[in-house]
Amino acid sequence: MPFNQFIPRTFTAESVHMYAPITSGVYGISNSQEWIYIGETDNIQSSLLTHLQSLHTSLMKREPTGFVFEVCDQAHRSSRQDRLVSEYDPACNRQSSRHL
């Protein structure tokens, strides 16, 4: 089952502040050619901003342009992330998470 929100927002600090909630959920980061990363977190906004500030990661080297998210509780986040990763096969989820 795809992300509930299928039209991405622009992956900029301004857009993240404006649209990403400060709550539990899953999120996806993409560019025009591929899904780059799908994560789960206690704070969607904070996690997206952390990615934006980490300039020399494999995620940022893929030049992300958009993000989507779904609010979900902690009990369901991990399984939802697993389903989305299985469906979208994002490039950076294939790599060790320490390189993000």
C-alpha positions in Angstrom: 0.0 0.0 0.0 1.6 3.3 -1.1 2.0 6.4 1.0 -1.3 8.1 1.9 0.1 11.4 0.7 1.4 10.6 -2.8 2.2 14.2 -4.0 5.6 15.2 -2.5 6.3 18.6 -0.9 9.5 20.4 -1.8 12.4 19.1 0.3 13.6 22.4 1.7 13.8 23.7 5.3 11.0 26.1 4.7 8.7 23.5 3.3 9.6 21.0 6.1 8.8 23.7 8.7 5.6 24.5 7.0 4.2 21.1 6.3 5.9 18.4 8.3 4.4 17.7 11.7 6.2 17.4 15.0 4.8 14.0 15.7 5.4 10.3 15.3 5.2 8.8 11.8 7.0 7.6 8.7 8.4 9.7 5.9 9.8 9.2 2.4 12.4 11.3 0.5 12.7 11.2 -3.3 13.9 12.9 -6.4 12.4 12.9 -9.8 14.0 9.5 -10.6 13.8 7.4 -7.5 12.8 6.9 -3.9 15.9 7.7 -1.9 15.0 6.9 1.7 12.0 5.8 3.9 12.3 6.4 7.6 10.3 6.2 10.8 10.6 8.6 13.7 9.1 10.1 16.9 9.4 13.6 15.2 8.9 13.8 11.4 9.9 17.4 11.1 13.1 17.0 13.1 14.2 14.0 11.2 13.7 15.7 7.8 15.6 18.8 9.0 18.4 16.6 10.2 18.7 15.0 6.7 18.7 18.5 5.2 21.6 19.6 7.4 23.7 16.4 6.8 25.1 17.5 3.4 27.7 14.8 2.8 25.5 11.7 3.2 24.6 9.3 0.5 21.0 10.5 0.8 21.9 14.1 0.1 24.3 13.1 -2.7 21.3 11.7 -4.5 19.9 15.3 -4.7 16.5 14.8 -3.0 13.8 17.2 -4.1 10.6 16.0 -2.3 9.2 14.4 0.8 6.0 12.8 1.9 4.9 11.5 5.3 2.2 9.7 7.2 1.4 10.3 10.9 1.2 7.0 12.8 1.8 5.9 16.3 5.0 4.3 17.6 3.4 0.8 17.7 2.8 0.8 14.0 5.7 2.8 12.6 8.2 0.1 12.1 5.9 -2.3 10.3 4.6 0.5 8.1 8.2 1.5 7.3 9.0 -2.1 6.4 5.9 -2.3 4.1 6.9 1.0 2.3 10.5 0.0 1.9 9.4 -3.3 0.4 7.1 -1.6 -2.0 9.3 1.3 -3.0 12.8 -0.2 -2.6 14.5 3.2 -1.8 18.2 3.3 -2.6 19.5 4.4 0.8 17.5 1.8 2.7 19.6 -0.8 0.8 22.7 0.6 2.4 23.8 0.6 6.0 21.9 3.3 7.9 25.1 4.7 9.3 25.9 6.2 5.9 22.8 8.4 5.9 
